[in-house]
Amino acid sequence: MNNPQKVGAVIVAAGESRRMNGVDKVFVQLGGKPALSYVLDAFDSCKAVDQIVVVVSENNVEKCRKLIGGEEWSRPIEVCAGGKRRQDSVAAGLKQLDKCDWVVIHDGARPLVTKELIERGLEAAKETGAAAAAVPVIDTIKMAGEDRIVRQTPPRQNLWAVQTPQVFRVGIISKAYRKAAGEVTDDASLVEALGNKVKLYMGSYDNIKITNSDDLLIAEALLERGK
């Protein structure tokens, strides 16, 4: 951003990794180092970001601090414990921000995020106060009932698969989380529920989310291709 407003980042990495056979996906080795390290590399390289907070499960706090202490990033990186649900973890991260005007929220399980993706999000958010990385849907999508009978085929050109980073004015996302009810998997949807407009900006098909061992293989291949 071309202004002095303070930007914080909340990296959400407190998931249970239930589909990874007990292996914590943010600490799993990827290209010779923990997946979370790639995320921190990207955010540390983005000069617009003033503060970085990593939210992990309570039993991973010390492990995360040890990881951070063993690296040489250019700014302090804070660690805090999250909660059982994603929204509890995001809320915990937001509380750690120190007088930030903007926040970039990112899933720690998306290790191939880049500085450029973060910067594009900060620029896009200027328009409405909220922006989310997304890519056009490639496959045709069918909407079906519980009986699996197709009810509708929405036009593909209007469909986007949403990713993180997602960028918000802190006041907007803080209000959205105060009013959050039920299970939350997408920060932008909470902002939409308040009636705020969310700007989609071009993400990356490489910006995959690691949820199982197959995703790890894909991420390894993408890393190798990018060398």
N, C-alpha and C positions, 0 to 999 in steps of 0.2 A: 504494500500500500504506500502511496506517495504522501503520507501524512504522519504526524507524530503519535497517532493513536496507538495504544498498547495492545498487543496481540498475545493471547495465551493459547497453548495447545493442550488438549486433554487426550491422552492415548489410553483407550479402554482395552485392558488386557486381563480382565478378571473372570473370563469364561471358564466353564468346567471342562472343556475339551472332551466331551463324552464320546465323540466319534473318532477320537485319536487313540483309543485303547489305553487310556490312562496317561499318555504322554502330553504334557502341557504344550500346546501348539505355539505359544509365543517364545518358549525357550528351546524348542526343538532345533537341532542343527540344520542349517540351510546354507549350502556353499561354504561350510567350514566355520560358521559362527551362528549364534542364536538368531532366530527370525526377528525378534524384537529389536536387535541391533540395527537392522536395515531401516526400520521405521525411525529410530532415533537418529540415525545418520541423515536421513532426509530432512527431518525437522530441524536438526542442529545446523544444517547447511543453509536453511532458509533464514536470511537476515531479518525478514519482517517479523519473525516469531521472537517474542521477548521472554516468554516463560514456558517451560515444558513440565507437565505433570503426567506421570504414568500411574494408572490405577490398576492394581492387581488384587488377586484374592489375598485374604489375610495371611494364609500360610506361605505366600510367595513374596511377601514384602521384603524380607531379609535377602532372599535369593536375588530379587531384582536390584536391590541396593548394592549387592556384591557385584553383579554384572556391570552396573553403571560405574562403580568405583574402579573397575578393572579397565575401563576405556578412557580415552582422552577427548571428550567432547568439549566444545568451546564455551559452554555455559552450564550452570548447575541444572540438574534434572531432579525434580522432586518425585517421591514415591508415596502413594497413600493406598490404604485398603479400600476395596470396593464392597459391594453388597451381593446378595443372592441374585438380584435381577439386574439387567443391563442398566435400567434407569437409575437404580440405586448407585451403581458405579459411576455413571456420568455425573449424577448430582454430587457425589463425593469429590469428584475431580473439579467441578465448578466451584465448590467451596474453597478450594486451595488457590484459586486465581487471585492475584494481588492487583486490584484496581485495573483490570483489563477491560478494554472497550469491545474487543472482538475475541471470539474463541473458535479455534479449529478443532473439531472433534474427529478422531480417527480410530478405527478398529486396529488393535495391535496385531490381529491375525491377517492384515493386508500388508505384508512386508515389502511389496514392490512399489509402494508409493514413492513419488519423486518430488523434489523441490518445485519443479514446474507445476505439478498438480496442485500443490499447496498454494502457490502464488496465483494460479488461475482462479482458485476458489476465493481467495481474498479479494481479487479484482471483481469477480462476478457478484460477490455479496454486497458490493457498494450500491447496487441498483435497488435492492429490496430489503437489505438487512439480513438476508438468509440465502444460502446457496448450497447446492449439493452436487458432487461429482456424479455423472451418470453416462451410460453408453447406450446408443440405439439398440433395441432388441433385434437380434438376427433371426431367431426362429419365429415361426407363426405361433401365436398364442391362442389357445382355445379356453373358453370359460365353460365349465360344466357343473352340474349339480352333484349331489352325493351319489346319484345313480350313474355318474360318469357319462351321461348323455350331454352332448354339446348344446349349450344354450346360446353362445355368441362367439363370433370370431372378430375381436376388435382390430381396427386398422393398424397394421404393424408400424406405419410411419409415425404414429402418435405414442408409441410405447418406448419407454426408457427403463433400463435396469439401473437402479440407484446403487451407488457405492459410498464410501467415504474417501477423502475428507469431506466434511460438511462444515460450513462456516456460518457463524451467527453473531449478530450483536449480542453481547452478554445479557443485556436487559431482556431481549426477546426470548432467548432460550431458557433463561432462568425462570421467567414467568411461565413458559410452556411446561417446564418440569414441575413447577408448583401445582399445576393443574392436571398433571398426568394421572391417568387411571388405567388399570389393567396392565398387561404385558406390553412393553415397548421395544421394538427392534429397530426403529428408524427415527432419529432425532427430528428430521425434517417433517415427518407426519404430525408430530406434536405441534410444530409451528403452524402447519397448515390448519390444524384443528382450531387454532386461535383466530383464524381468518387472515393470517399474514401470508403474503406471496413468497414463494420459494423459487429462486432462479436455478435452473439446471445448467451446469456447464460441462463441457466435454471431459469425461474421465479417460480411462485407458482400459482396453481389453486385457492388458497385462496386469492390471491392478486387481489380481484375484484374491479371494478370501480363502485361507486355509481352514478347511473343516474336516478333512480326512487325509489318509496317507497318499491317495491319488493326487490330491492337490499339491502335496509336497513335491512329487515327481514333476508336476507341471511347472511349479515355481523354480525348481532346480534347472529345468530346461530353459526357462525364460532368462534366468540369471546367466546361464552359460552363453545364450545367444547374445546377451547384451554386453558381453566382455569385448 
